Structures are given as C-alpha cells and as structure tokens.
Amino acid sequence: ALPTSPLRLQAEAAAFRELVAHLQARADVQNIDLMNLAGFCRNCLSKWYHKGAVEAGLRLTYDEACEEVYAMPYSEWKTSHQAKATPEQMAQFEATKAQHAKHTPPKAPVLVSLAGAAPDVPAAAGTGGLSNVCCTPADELAASAAACAAPADGAGAAPAVQVRAAVLTVSDRASAGVYEDESGPEAVACLRQYGEQTGAFSLAVEATAVVPDERGAIEASLAEWTSSSSAAAAGVNLVLTTGGTGVSPRDVTPEATLAVAEKLLPGIPQVILEETRRREPMAVLSRAAAGIRGGAIIINLPGRPKAVRENLAVVLPILAHAVSEVGKGRDPA
C-alpha cells in the first residue's frame, strides 16, 4: 500500500468528491437499492464523513454532513427523490440485513506532519466489506470518535504550542445590536474543540470585539492587539477576523488587514479558496487576506458561522506549526 502522505490524502479526498458527485447526479438510485446491493447508502456515507470530521477535530454536524452528501437537506431530498419502498425491495432488505452493518470502534486520528508523510495506515478500515456505521446513531458515532480523538487523561506532555487568540467580528448590524454576533463565538469554539481533541495546541482567548464595517475601526483593533508595546496585546499570536471579506462597498476587512500587516501569507487564503469553492461556488468572490504583524498571524474569515467552520477546517491542521514559526526568537508573553 502507498504510504499516507498529504498527496495521497488529496487523492483520496478527490475520489470521495467524485463519488458524492456521482450519487448526487443519480438521485434516481434509491438508498434501499444501495443497501440491498452494496450494504451501504448515502446515509452511511454521511455518517463516515461526520465521524471522520469528529476524529479530525473538525466541527461538522451530522445534518451538515448529510447536506454535503445529498447537496440539500436530507428532508428535502426525501421529499423530492425518495420513493416508497416496494414489497420486493423490503423483502430483499430483510434478506440481506446481515450484510448491512458491522460495528467496529473508531480508530485514533492519523495526523499528517507538515514535515513529511504520516505513518503507514491500512487502506481500509478492516470491516470485511461491511458498513460499520449503518445502524449506529450519529450522536453515538460522534461521541465514540471524539473520545478516541481526545488524549487520555495524563497521557503525553502538554501541547508545546500555546495559541493566544483574539477574535474580531466585523459587522455593521452586530455592532449596532441588530442581531447577536454568532461568527466570533463560532471561531472560538472551532479553535477550542480542535485544540482539545487533537492536542495540537492549547488555547487562551485574550480578546474579542465587535466593530462596524469601518476600515479605521478594524485597523485600530488589529494594531492594538498585535502591537508589542501595547499592554492589551497580552502576547496575542493569532488574530481571526470574521466578516467584511466580500465585494459589497462596505466590505473593507481585507484592506484594513493589508494596511497593518508587515508580511503577507497569500497561501492561506489561496488554499482556503481552493477547498471551499468545491462546496460553495460563491466562495470565489472572497477577498480574504492573511498576514503577519509583530508576532501574530492575522487571518480573515467570512461572516457566516457555517463558512467560518469550513474555512477554519482548512487552516486548523497547520495552525500550531505556523504560530510556532512566527513566534521563533520572540520573548514569551
């Protein structure tokens, strides 16, 4: 078998996307037919996707996984495409039920190092060709996978990297109290969950704020949090912004970020775009930027909580390494 590497993982992800696209194009094929012939269906695929996300420390609900697989909410797909099973289909379903599921415990996540390939792992999960999620409730899978992904009490040393984060929400309406900020808390939750479940870093949230879509207000917050001479900076080494990355006249977060950044990190928004445009075509309109100021990395994220999760899912695996590299040679806070 080929060794696990970032390139192999990309190839496997491409195969997954093609399978999902094929199933979306063949909505005429019923789930019960898939179960009768192959022992798995679109729901199994959604549960594998959800389980894998939890094992990787990503925030993805089962409903969201279903929406990715079905290209719409599952309830909508059932209304539009699911036919009532015939007596013959139900009879075959019962006759082949022994081949529909075999439950095995989730495996620990294999984290790919930025420096090279991860250890070799088997190409398949060793389920003997049987779906290992079909009859398992999604919440049970998530709990089992999370327990596997999280380090055992007292096992191993504390994370070598401490992420000291500040999160800036940029929104006219949230800053005016028209609605409650959801994207900023979502960014914090994503950071915390990934750090706790993978042990890649520990997290301290040093500051959060909500400002209107005004370039001056955005620049002032970014400069204050990343200034080595400011007591408010408190050693911040990561700043996430949410909102203001689009093409409307009021979207000025990238301009504010570029104005204060001392170095740019163009690869971060580039790889985010490459991944997210596969699910959301409008992602190509994002003008998000990323850069470095002082000892802090600044990354622009979209304003919707779901988009925040999807963008961070791309960045989180490299975050500890990036923060560590930027912090080299600097005095700890």
N, C-alpha and C positions, 0 to 999 in steps of 0.2 A: 504494500500500500504506500501511496505517496505520503511523505511527512506533512504534518499540519503546518501551514505557513499562511501568512496574510494572502498570498496569491491563491492558494488552494481554497481558503475561506471565501474569497471573492468569487471563484469559480462555482463553489457550492451554492453561494447566495444567488448567483445568476441562474443556476438550474432551478432553484426554488422559485424565483420570479417567473421563469418561463412556465413552470408547472402551474403556478397560480393563474397566470395569464391564459393558459390553455383551458383551465377549468372555468374561468370567467367567460371565455368565448363559447364554451359548451354547456351553457346553462340548461340545455335540453336533457343532459345526463343527470338523472336523479341521484340523490345521495344514497337511497336504498339500493340502487343498482351498483354503485361503487362498493357499498358494504358487501353485497352478495357476491360480487366478482373478485374484489381485491381485499376485503376485510378492513377498509378504511374509507372515510368520506371527507368532505370539506370541513366538517366539524372537528375531525381528528387532526387535520392539517392546522386548523386554527388553534387547537389545544397544544400541538407541538410548538407552534410559533409562540404562543403565550408562555409555555413552560420554558422554552429556550431564552426568552426575554428575561424572565424572572431569574433564571440561573446566571444570566449575564449581568444582573443588577440593573436592568432597564425597567422603567415604569411603563408597562403596557397591560391594559386590562384585557380580559377575555373578549369582551364585546368589541374592543378596538381591534383585536386580532381577527375576529370574525369579519369585521368591516373591511380589513385589508384583503382577506381571502375572497370574500364574496363581492367586493367592490361596491358594497352598500350595506346598510344594517341588515343583520340576518333576518329580522322580522319582515323587512321589505322584500328580501329575496324570496322568502317562503310565500308571500302573497303573490309575487309576480311569476315565480317559476316552479314552485313545488306542487306536484300533482298528488292526488290521493293515491296511496299505495293500493295495488290490485291484490286480490286474494293470492294470486300466484307469487307475486313479489314477497308478500308476508310469509308465505309458506317456505320460500327459499331462504328468507331471512332467518327464520327459526331453525331451518335445517343446517345452516352454515354458522350459527351463532358461536359455536365453539372456536371458530377461526377469527372472530371479530376482535378479541381483546386478550392481552396477556399483560398483567400489571407488573412492572419492574420498578424498583426505586430509582429516582433521578440520580444522575452522576454529577460529580463535582464539576464546576465550570473549568474549562481549559483556557487560561488567559494567554493571549499571544503577546510576546515581548516585542517591543519596538526594535530591539537589537537583533532579532532573528526569529527563527522558527520555534514554535512551541513543541513540547514533547510529542512523540507519535501517539496517536489515539486510533482505536479501531474505526473503520469507515462507517460501520453501522452500530446501532445500539445493542445488538445482540438479543433481539426479541424473537428470533426464529421466524421472521417474516410476519409476525402478528402485530397489530396496532397495540401499543402499550398505554394508550390514553383514551380509547374509545368510550369506555363505560365509567371513567373516572371523572367526578365533578371537577369543573375548572378551578374552584377555590381550593379543593384538596390538592390538586397538582401544584398550584401556586405556593401553598403552604409547605409542601414537601420539597419543592425546588428551592424555595427561599432558605429553608433550614439547611439544605445541602450547600447552598452557596455561601451562607454566613459562616465565618470561622467559629470553631468551638471555643467555649469559654477557656481562657488561659492558654489557648493554642497559638504558638508563634509569638513573635515580637510585635510591638505596636507599629503601626504604619510609619515608615521613615519620612513620609511627606505629610506636612500639615497644610491643608488648603484654608487660607484665611480669606473668606469671600465677602464681597459687598455686591448687593443687587440693586440696580436702578431701573425702576419701571417708568417708561416714558409714555404718557398718555394724557391728553387734554381732559378727557372725561373722568378718568380715575382720579387725577389730581384735583378735580373740581368736586369730587364726591358724587358724581352722577351714578357710578357703579363702583363696586369694591374691586380692588386690584386682585386678580387671580393669577396672572402670569408670573409675578415676582415670587409669591409663595410656591408656585409650581416649580420654578427653577431651584429654589432652596430644597424642596422635597426631593427632586431628582438627584441633586448633589448628595444629600444626606443618605438616601437609600443606596446609591451606588457605592459610596464610601463604606457604609456599614456592611453591605452584603459581600463586597469583594475584598475589603481590607486594603484597597489601593491607596487610600489616603484617609486622614481624619479631617473633620470639618469644623471650622469655627466661623460663624456668621458674624462679622464685625459691624456691618451697617446695612440698612435697607432704606430706600427712599422712593417717593413717587413725585415726579416732576412733569410739568406740561411739555408739549412738543415745542419747546423754545430752545434754540441752539445754545444761547448763553447759559440757561439753567442746567442743561446737560453737561456742557463743558465745565461749569463750576463744580458740579458734583464729582465728575471724573477726576478733575485736577486735585480736588481736596482729598479724595480717597487714596490717590496714588502719589501724593507729594511726600517725600521723605522727611520734610521739615514740619509736616502737619501732625499734631497730636491725634487728630481724628483719623488719620490713616491707619493707625494701630497695626502696622505691619501687613496691610492688605496685599495679597499676592494674586488675587483673581477678582475681576470685576465683570459681572454679567449685566448687560442691559437688555430689556425686553421692550419691544415696540419701536415704531418710527423708522422701520427699515424699508418701507415700500416706496411707491412712486408718487404718492399724493404730495401736494405742495407743503403740507405740514410735516412730512417725514424728513427729519433732519438729523437723526441719530448717527448715521454714518459720517456725516460732515463734522459733527461735534467730536466724534471719536478720532477721526483723522487729524483734527486740529490739535489734539492734545498728545497723540501718540508720538513716541520718539522712534520707534521701529514698527514696521508693518508685518503682519503674519497673513499674507494672502492665501496660503494653503488651507487655512481653517475654513473661511467661507467658501472656498472652492470645493473642498471635499464635502461640506455640508450640502451645497447645491447639487453636487453630483448624486448624492444619495436621496435627498428629499424630492427632487424633481421626478423621480420614478413614481412616487405616490401622489404628488401634488404638482401638476403642470404649472400652476401659477407661481411656484417657487422661483422660477427663472426671473421674476420681477424683483426679487430681493436684492437690495444693495448693501447688505450687511458687511461690516468690516471687522477686522480684528487687528490688534497691535499690542505693543508693549510700552508702558510708561513707568519709569523707575524700576521697581522690582515686581510690577504687576502686569498680568495679562488681561487685556480688555477684549471681550467677545460680545458682539451684537447678536441678539436673538429676536425672533418675531414676537408679536404681541399676543397671539392666541395660545392658551395653555397647551393644547394638543401639539401645536407647532413647536413650542418650547421643548416638550418632551422629545419630539422627533429630531430636532436639531441637536439637543444635548446627547441623545443616544449615539450620535456620530462622534462627538467630541470627548465624551467621558473616558473612553479607554486610553486616550493619550494625555489626559489632563495632568496626572501625577508627574509624568516624565517632563511635560512642558513647564510646569510650575517649578520643579526641581532645577531644571536647566537655567531658567530665567533667574532663579534665586542664588545661583552659584556665586560665591565671592562676596555676598552681601551679609551684613550683620543681621542676626535674627532679631525679630521684634521683641 
